Amino acid sequence: MEDTLPVKRKHSCMLLTVIKDKIRLGDIHRFIVGFFTSQPLPEWCVLDQPEYLQQIVLIFLPGLDSTTLKTLKSTSPYLNSQMSTTGRYCKIDNASKRGYLNDFLILQEPVSFNIPNHLSGIDLFLVQPEDFSRNNYPQENQKSYVKTSSSGTHKGPLGIDCEMIKTSCGTELARVSLVDSKYHTLYDEYVIPQGEVIDYLTKYSGITKNHISSASKTFSLVQNDILNLINSEAILCGHSLENDLQALKLFHKRIADTALLFPHSNWPSKNSLKSLAQKFLKKTIQNGSHNSIEDAITALQLFQLKLKLGMSFGVPQCIYKENHLCESLAQTNSRTVAVGLRIPNELIKGNLSVDYGGKVKKYLISEYNVIICEWREIKKLGAKDRQEDIKEIVKKWDMKIKKLVERFTNTMFIVANGEGDTSLANHLDQMRNEQFFKWTIEQERAWRQAQLNLNQNFALFCTPD
């Protein structure tokens, strides 16, 4: 229980009413982002007097489903009263395989790609100038970078790939391969590094100590060779070309990038060149390690196939972009803190702070706009003799949430279970498999109920009466 709480705020008349029976965790994400970024609120809810709302607290109660909560009406009167109040309760779709926390933080939105009307022919397949900065390609006149010119000897489509190693100077160029439209090797050189080699990255680059020991050209010589070969009007093909061009410190205006021409369904993630080769060219590459000549040829072949079959070839029917809750909130300097739950490093983005050992009371009436917490007492229980423990846990939760809602009248408390009692369901699953021929009717009923309860996810939107 919370012992002491900050001073109570001024009473408000703020109220959220849910007008749909069932929503997703992503819909709660949309509501929070919409409110704090002044965007339209989703259609599943109505917020009265939003000017009173200053803070949103999302409390996850994993292991508690709506059916179990209803059976504990006498020990959780507040939560049950919220369930029975029109507009305060709704069902939640089951979490995806990514997990409920991921489903809440990361919203997958469909992306539409519009082809500029002024483009036609081969220009449709090239990276446009306005996309250079967005995709981290070198910019024209960028300091210490060089650019191709009309004096380059080859104008036809060219395939390029670079391999890098890690040195005391950072990531350095180690090999450059260039092929022509008929897949003949125009250039293939290893580069003498400026710094001391720390890691050859052989697994990814195919580079070994022997390769670097036999290198005869410095970076500046290799860069000059490439400038002499690539005409500024040539189409330069590669996969994730920003990495190659950055390594070469080279600006080239006509580029075709297979990572963009064959987009991943979960944008901005990218398909690997290996997966594209297997799927569209029916060939296996990088079998063991990378070979830059092979990679350059493969990228060029994919580009040529795209030219032949059109812009829609290799594009998923629906492409999704991931929007992180905290990155969206950071656009308006809104801050989020996760209290009492472990957040994987890859999910810590935007203005998200994490306090694994903290308590909610520390962050109420603070500079944080959104507080996310997780109470895992039920999840920590063993699979046996747990019913009385669950009653006591839910009773404490009920009292704590009621006290918080009554005291912090400018805060909305969203209570969601996230997931049902997976520990019990998994335990009964295992018992059923091990004791199938000794399984009783009562045990079968308990197993079926546990499976049903996994689908009884809910959310309560608690504001002062």
N, C-alpha and C positions, 0 to 999 in steps of 0.2 A: 504494500500500500504506500501511497505518497504521504509522507509525514507532514511536510510544510509546503505550501503553494504560494506563488506570488500573489500580489494584491489583485482582487477582483476588478474586472473592467466595468465600464459603464454598460448598462443593459441595452440590448438592441432588439429590433424586430426582424432581423434577417432570417429568412427561411428558404430552404431548398425543397422543392416538391418534385418527386420522380413520377413521370407520367408514362413510363414503359415498364412492363412486367420483368423484362430481362435485358441486361446490357452486358458489355464486356469490360474487362479491366482497362482496355484501351480507351473506352468511353470516359472513364474517370480521368484518365490522362488528358483527354481532349477538354474536359470541363476545367481542370486546373489550369492548363495552358491558356484556354480561352479567357478565363477570368483575369489572370495576372498579366496577360498581354493585350487586354482590351479587344480581343477577337470575339466574334459571335459565339454564344454558348451553344452546345449541342442541343438538338431538338428533344432529347429524352428527359430534359429537366427544365424547371422554371425557378429562377432565383428572385425572390422578393427582397427589395431594399438592399441591393448588393453593396451599397456604400458602407454598410456596417461590417462587412466581412473583411477582416484583416489577415487572417491566418487559417490555413487548412492543415489538419492533422489526419494522416491516414494510418490507421492501426490494423495491422494484419494479425489474425488469430488462427494460424494454421492448425488443423486438427479438429476444429469445431465446425460442424455442418448445421444447416438450418433445422433439420429434423431433430438432432440431438438438443439443440438450443430450445426448441419448443417443448421437449419433454422435461426440461429443467426450468419450467416456468416459475415454480415456487422459489427457486434459488437465484433466478436472474430476472426479477420483475421489471427492471428498467429496460433491458435489451428486448424483452418480450413485448413490452408496451410500445417500443419503437417499431417492432415487427408488425404489430396490429394497427399502427397509425397509418392512415392513407398517405401515400407519398413519401414515406420515410424508408420503405423497404423495397428491395428488388432482388431478383435472382441474378447470378453472374454465370456466364458461360465457363465451362471448364478451361483451365489453363492449357496452353500448348505444351509441347515437349520442351520448350525453352524454360518453362517454369513461370509461376505467377509473378514473381518480382520482375523478371525480364519482360513479360507481357505488359506490365504496368509502365515500366520505365521507357521501353522502346516501342514506339508506335510505327507500324509498317503502313505506309501510304502509297497508293499507286502513283506512278510517275508517267507523265505523258511527254513524249519527245516530238517537238514541232520542227519540221524541216523548213528553213527560211525560203520564202517564195523566190528570192533572187538567185537561188542556186540551181544549177542544172548539170547534167553530165557527170563527169568524174569529180567535180567539185563537191558533189553531195557526199562523197565518201571521205572527204578530208576534214581534219580538225579546223574549225573556224577560228579566226583571230581572236574573237571575244572569249573563246574557250581556253586560250593558252594559259592565262593566269589561273583560272579555276582548276585546271588539271596539272599545274606546276611545271609546264613546259618553259624552257628558257625564253626570255623576252628579247625582242630586238633592242640592240644598243645596251644590253645588260653589261655592267662593269665586269671586266676581265674575261668576257665571252667573245667568241668570234662568230662570224656568220658566213654562210655559203655565198658564192657569187656566180656570175655568168661564165666565169673562166673554168669552172669545173668540167671535167671531160665527159661525164655520163649524165644524160638527161632522162633516160628511161626509168621505170619504176625500179627501185633498189630496196633490198632487204638488209637490215642492219641489226646487230646485236652486240652488246658489250657485257663483259664479265668484270666483276669487281673483287677486290680483296681488302682486308682491314689492316691498316698500318698505323704507325705512331702518329701519322699526319691525319688519320681518319680513314674514310672509305676512298680508295683510289682505283682508278682504271687499271685493269690488268690485261685485258684482251679486247680487240676490236675485230669484228668480221663483217664484211660487206659483200653482197652477192648481187648479180644483175638479174634481169627478168627471166633469163633462161637458167638461172640457178648456178651460174659459173661464179667461182670465187674471184672477186676483184681485189680483195684485201683481207689479210688475216695476220695480225701482229700481236705479239705479247709486249707489254710495256714495262720498262724499268721503273719501279716505284721510287718516289721521293723519300718516303719514310721507311723505317724498319718494319718488316712484315710481322704482324701479330697473329693473324689468322688468314690462311689461304681460302677459307670458306669452300673447300673442295667439294663438299656435298652439294652445294648450290651452284658453284662456279665452274667446277671441273678443273680448276687451276691447282697445280702442284708446285712444290719447291723447284723441281727440275724445269718447269715452264718458265718461271721467273728468272732462274739462274741463266737460262739461255737467251733471255730477252736482250735485244740489241738496240732498241730505240727508246728514247725518252718520251715523256708525254707530249712535249711541244712538237717533236718530229712527227709523232703519230697524228696529232691534231692537224698538222700542216698537210700530211698525206691525204687525210680525209677531205680537207678543203679542196685539194687538187682534183679529187675524184668526183665529188658530188656537185652537180650544177644546181644553182639556186632554183631552177624550174623543175628539177627532178622530184618525183614523189618518193618520199622516204618512208618505208614500211617497217614496222616493228611492233613489239608487244610491250605495253606500258613504256612507251618511248620516252616519257619524261625522265626516267632513270638513266637511259642511255645518253640522251642529249645533255643532261646535267653532268654526267661523268665526263663527257667529251668537252664540256663548256662550249657548246655549239648551238647557235640559233639557225633553224631552217624553217621556212614558212609553209612548205607543202608537205604535210605529214599525214600518214594514214596509220592509225593505231588500232590494232585488232582487239585490244582490251575494251575499246569504245565501240567498235563496229559490231562486236559480238557481246553485248552487255549481259551482265549477270542479272538474274531475276530479282536479286536483293541488292539493288543499287544503294550506295556506291561500291559495294564489294565487286571484285573482278574475277572473271574466270581465269584459270591458269592457261598458259599456252599449251601445256600438256593435255589438259582436258578438251580444249578446242580441237587440237590435232586428232585426238581419238574420236571425238564426236562427229566432226565435219570432214576430216580428211581420211579417217579410218586408218590412221597410222600411229605408231607408238614412238614417242621421243623421250629424251631425258631419262633413258633407261639406265639408271645408276648415277649419272651426273649430267650436268648441262654441257652442251657443245654449242658454242656460239654460231658456228656455221650452220648447223642443223636448225637452230632456233631462228636464224635470219631467213633461211629458206622457208621454214614453216610459216612464219608471219607473212611472207610474200605470197605464198600459195593461198593462204586464207584470204588475203586481200583480193587476189585475182578471182577466187571463187565468189567472193562477195560482189565484185564487179559484174560477174557473169549472171548471177542469180537475183541481184537487186537488193535494195536497201532493207527490205523486210526480212530477207534471209538471215537466219541466225539470231533473230530478235525474239525473246519470249513474248507470249501473248499478253502477259501482264508483268510489268516491272515495278518493284516496290523500293521505296526509299525509307531508310530507318531514321526516325526523328526521336532523339533522346529528350525526355522530359526536361532535364536540367539544362541542356543546351538551348532549348526553346525558351525557358524561363530566364536564362542568363541574358537574353537579348534586351530585357527590360530591367536588368540588374536584380531580378528576383532570386532569392537564395533558398537552397534546399539543404536539409540535414537529415541523414539516415541515423537513427538512434537504436542501438541494441540489435543490429543485424549486420551480418557480414555482406559487404558488397564486393563482387569480383572486380579486380582492377580495370577490366575492360568496360565496366559499366560506370566507372567514376568519371563523369564528364561535366562540362559546364561549371556551375557554381555549387556543385554537390560536395558537402562535407560529410564525414563519417565519424561517428562516435560510438564504437561498438559497446563500450561499457557504460554508456551514459543513460540518463533517465529523461523522460519526456518533460518533466517539470522544469528542467534546466533551460529549455528552449522556448517555453511558452512565454508570451510577451517578450519577444526578442526580435532581432533583425532578420530572423529567418521567416520566410513567407510560407514555406511548406515543410512539414515535419513528417517523416516516414518512419514508423517503428513496427516492430514485430515482437509479439509476446509468444514465446515458444514452450510454455509450460506443458501443454498437452503433448506436443511433439516429443518432449523429453521423457514421457512416461513409458514404462515397459508395456508389453502387450497384454499382460495378465493382471487381474485384480485392480483394474484402473477406474471402475465406475465411480466409486466414492471420491477418488482423487480428482476426477473430472468435475464432479459436483462442486467441490471446494474451490477449484481453480476458476470455474465459471462464475461462482458466487463473488470471488474477489474481483474478477474482471468487471462484473456488473456494477459493483459498488464504486470501483475506481473510475470507470467511464462516466457514470452518473455524476460523480463529484466534479470531474473535469468539465463536463458540459455545463453544469450549473454555475461553475465559477468563472469560466472563460466565455463570456457571452458574445464576443466578437470573433470567436473561433468556430469553425465547422469541423466536427469530428466524423470522419468516414470510417466505419468499422466494417472490415471485410475479412472473410476467412482465408481467401487465397486458394486453399486446397483443403480437402477433407482429411479424415483420419487415415492416412496412408499406412501408418505403422500397424494399425489393427487389421486393415484389409490385407496387407502383405503377410502378416502373421497367420491369418486364417487361410490365405491362399496356400501357404507352405504346409500347414496342417492338413488341409484338404488333399493335397497331392501325396503326402506321406501316409495318410490314414484313410485313403479313399474307400476301401472295403469295410472299414470299421466306422465310417462316417455316419452320424446319427441324423435324424430329421431335424432335431433342435439345432445341431451344429450347421446343417445346411441352411436353415432359416437365418441363423446369425451371419453366415457367410454372405448370403444374398442381401441382407440388410446393409452389411458393411459396404458391399459393392454399390448399392443404391445410394448410400449416404455420400459416397465420393462425388456424386453428381449434384449434391444439394449445396451448392456454393451461393453465397449471399453477400449483400452490402447493405449497411444501415447508414443513413445520413442524419446525424444527430445534431440538432441545434436547440437552443433554449426554447422552452414553451412560452 
